[in-house]
Amino acid sequence: MTASRTAPTDLYFDFLCPFAWRGVELADVLRREQRLSFRLRHFSLVQGNHPENPDRKNPTWWLHEQGAGEGSPSQQASLSAFLAGQAAALQGEEAAWAFTLALLRARHEHKGELDEGTIRAAAGEAGLDLTRLEATLADDAVLREALAADLRDAAALGVFGTPTFVLPDGHAAYLRFSKLIRDGTGAQALWELYGEVLHSGAGIETIKRPR
Amino acid sequence: MTASRTAPTDLYFDFLCPFAWRGVELADVLRREQRLSFRLRHFSLVQGNHPENPDRKNPTWWLHEQGAGEGSPSQQASLSAFLAGQAAALQGEEAAWAFTLALLRARHEHKGELDEGTIRAAAGEAGLDLTRLEATLADDAVLREALAADLRDAAALGVFGTPTFVLPDGHAAYLRFSKLIRDGTGAQALWELYGEVLHSGAGIETIKRPR
């Protein structure tokens, strides 16, 4: 039981997605208050929904291969945000969480645009070493390779939306919920319920409300 | 609390769907052993996935308007099965359950074809009045109107797959699970977990495993 508390749960998210924001907030409460371990990982909705990628598990179009400034605004924004997130992670795990939360909140709580200005402001708010950040971003091959590793793992798993959590025991599911949860009791209740669904003897594959 | 035990939960299903079969088996255990009340209702996957119905809530192509013997084999089979199900319901609630279970089991447990022969065999196994059944089916305007009512209610709700349960309090969700559950303990555990998800304070909208 101790092992499962320390092995990380992978949390796939996209900065574009308001449900991913709530998922990262949930994980942040759980890691701080319950000492659960989560690993922040990137999944791209732009890539997942790209018309050249009909087979989710075998994409031919990859976001990390796109040039800066190419493609649609959401494509550019998501690539910039992911590369900055990978750069933040090079400054440590806490830096990655601080930057990720700051940028998700700027976009989804405070309704800012996901653009270079918002990304830099989030980096400042997160207390990143900004000089080092800019140097890393200016020569981004390492960042793109780290992003590629996340995108490849997500594709292999068949991730289709965010947030998707992958438990240490391999059980995984997309978890979409509408309420922002920042209290420990609420976070624990949701996390336990989610685990019960994944581990139910009934083999639950989907619970989805009609909209 | 007594009221919610007696007000029925609507159970939308399609004879074509193996997950709907498991959902009807689940409901049958719960109604027999827990005295929960379920109402069998028809949702058509052929209609829901029809290319002329891009807007799930406002279909233009309706299964109940199709002629007997028209369309694809699965369209013909599902219309025949639904009309027979509606005819069985005219012989009483227990007749409807017996027929529905017999036909779902014939198709999904015993891997029979969903065709006129299997439908008649299920009617016999369910103990229906077969003479009355044939008379009802021969003049099927009433059956088609009853099917239309189910299809309209499903469309208004946005049902997209089966089984979908609609609780008396209005909470509703598609529930897909892989294990056949015929024991009371297992059925109760799954049903309580499903209810916890629907009533969670987190506003859970979707839990879905990647495939």
Interface residues (C-beta under 8 A of the other chain):
Chain A: L157 G158 V159 F160 G161 T164 H171 A172 A173 Y174 L175 R176 F177 S178 K179 I181 G186 A189 L190 L193 Y194 E196 V197 L198 S200 G201 A202 G203 I204 E205 T206 I207 K208 R209 P210 R211
Chain B: L157 G158 V159 F160 G161 T164 H171 A172 A173 Y174 L175 R176 F177 S178 K179 I181 G186 A189 L190 L193 Y194 E196 V197 L198 S200 G201 A202 G203 I204 E205 T206 I207 K208 R209 P210 R211
